[in-house]
Amino acid sequence: MLGRFGIIGNPLNHSISPLLFEGIFKLLNLDYVYIPFQIKEGELKPFFDSMKIKGFDGMNVTIPYKERIIPLIDEVDEIATKIGAVNTIHFSNGRIRGYNTDYYGFYKSIEEFKGRIRNSFILGGGGAGRAVLYALYHLNCKKIFLMDRNPSRRERIRKDFDFVPNLELIDWNCKLFLQIIEEVECVINATPIGMEGFQDSNPFDFNIPLKGKIFIDLIYNPSSTIFLSKAHLLGAKIKNGLEMLLFQAMKSLEIWTGIKTKKEDWEEVYNSIKQTGIKK
Ligand code: NAP
């Protein structure tokens, strides 16, 4: 049976999900399609309603709709409810269910650092920043700093994550950034700053020794942002968002179809996309 999947967002030119899913469907001989839908703000609800009629099975959701999609969903699972963001939707038996696989993707991607992270510092409190926060909470981080430039966003996070002990929300500020780096083992960029085509190139300038620290950027294109290359030069261990991307995609496919795939298959697909040039 033909499976119909896709992604909703705006803009969508940064997303490699269509290439990734089409690639994995081909590799595993699955008779499925994956279609990108760049939807304008006011069109989200009517578009979403039409999805059911058109017989779609599942959708990924990306910038800027991960939070705004929630009121349109019948059942949001416990993790996505806690995080307050949905990036995977499953249409099943006339119901729409919402999940957050960014959380799973990030959690799995940092398993190698388990036990080494006591205090963490997240830059950006959008959909991905919230998923990272929830994952760090589950990794028993002792203290989590989250920096975001938007006061109302900070206030919402404060309320939604009141179950997280020792969570400190901070305004966007270079001086504080440098101070907090000293206090933490792990710094995560969960903003689009540094992404291919994004106007700003680095969240903050920093020039301090970073030996023993872990710097993570959720961005995977480019594979090394200025944030990561600078941190690497200063002695930090670094990681980009590729593994997170692959793990969250694997989980989405499993939710939609029940099919469990291997990370190596996704890596193979990603490498072949890279060889032919990611114009995304
Ligand atoms: P989002 O919901 O739009 O949130 C972005 C956050 O970054 C917001 O808090 C935003 O603040 C902040 N921000 C944007 N531009 C900024 C600037 N110039 N200065 C300071 N703060 C700024 O996006 P998202 O879904 O969380 O995604 C964030 C990043 O993570 C993107 O690069 C995305 O590609 C990446 N990501 C990667 C994966 C993966 O699998 N590797 C998964 C999800 C996301 P404002 O609201 O004030 O703009």
Residues whose N, C-alpha, C, O or C-beta is under 5 A from the ligand:
A	BS01	NAP	I63 D102 G124 G125 G126 G127 A128 G129 D148 R149 N150 A190 T191 P192 M195 D200 L218 I219 G241 L242 M244 L245
